[in-house]
Amino acid sequence: ALMTTTEVENYPGFRNGITGPELMDEMREQALRFGADLRMEDVDAVDLTGPVKSVTVDGETFQARSVILAMGAAARHLGVPGEDT
């Protein structure tokens, strides 16, 4: 949903607002700067128990102390008059 947001007015650090795609780019660049391993994959399995987390993708298991899973989002339309679809 953030990628399709035209203006984010209430995010700290951006006093004049920022578009959703621009904010996503800023977050991505910051994560890369600090050494994050960003992947766009379909995950087969996760194990979030214990101090070391596991994520399995195409038979390969990755382990880390922290994992961020971004599931994506889509708007739910009600089908009422005046709603943009």
C-alpha positions as a printed Julia matrix, in Angstrom:
85×3 Matrix{Float64}:
   0.0     0.0    0.0
   2.88    2.38   0.67
   4.07    2.08  -2.93
   0.75    3.46  -4.17
   0.39    6.21  -1.55
   0.7     9.6   -3.18
   1.58   11.58  -0.05
   2.69   10.57   3.43
   2.2    13.64   5.62
   2.79   12.23   9.1
   6.11   10.38   8.93
   8.84   11.7   11.26
  11.77   13.37   9.56
   9.88   14.58   6.48
   8.33   17.88   7.56
   6.96   18.6    4.07
   5.71   15.06   3.49
   7.02   12.46   1.08
   5.45   10.16  -1.47
   5.08    6.48  -0.67
   7.53    5.33  -3.36
  10.11    7.92  -2.26
   9.82    6.76   1.36
  10.24    3.14   0.28
  13.37    4.08  -1.69
  14.82    5.92   1.32
  14.17    2.93   3.59
  15.71    0.53   1.07
  18.83    2.65   0.62
  19.3     3.0    4.38
  18.93   -0.74   4.91
  21.5    -1.45   2.19
  23.88    1.12   3.66
  23.84   -0.79   6.94
  24.46   -4.14   5.25
  20.96   -5.61   5.06
  20.44   -8.51   2.66
  17.25   -7.55   0.81
  15.48  -10.22  -1.2
  12.26  -10.34  -3.18
  11.4   -14.03  -2.88
   8.45  -16.34  -2.36
   9.08  -17.88   1.05
   8.39  -21.59   1.54
   8.73  -21.76   5.34
   9.71  -19.69   8.36
  10.76  -20.63  11.87
  10.65  -17.59  14.13
  11.15  -19.44  17.41
  14.32  -19.0   19.39
  17.05  -16.39  19.05
  18.02  -17.46  15.5
  15.25  -17.25  12.9
  15.12  -19.4    9.73
  13.6   -18.58   6.36
  13.48  -21.22   3.61
  13.34  -20.19  -0.05
  13.52  -22.73  -2.9
  15.06  -25.33  -0.58
  17.76  -22.97   0.72
  17.54  -21.95   4.39
  18.74  -18.56   5.59
  19.31  -17.83   9.26
  19.51  -14.52  11.11
  18.82  -12.99  14.49
  16.32  -10.61  12.89
  13.96  -11.11   9.96
  11.56   -8.62   8.42
   8.77  -10.18   6.39
   6.87   -7.76   4.15
   3.73   -9.49   2.95
   2.39   -6.72   0.75
  -1.08   -5.27   0.83
  -3.98   -4.54  -1.43
  -6.95   -2.26  -0.93
 -10.3    -3.89  -0.22
 -13.04   -2.22  -2.18
 -16.59   -2.17  -0.84
 -18.29   -1.57  -4.16
 -20.28    1.4   -2.88
 -21.27    4.38  -5.03
 -18.52    7.01  -5.23
 -15.72    4.59  -4.4
 -12.82    4.61  -6.82
 -12.19    1.09  -8.13
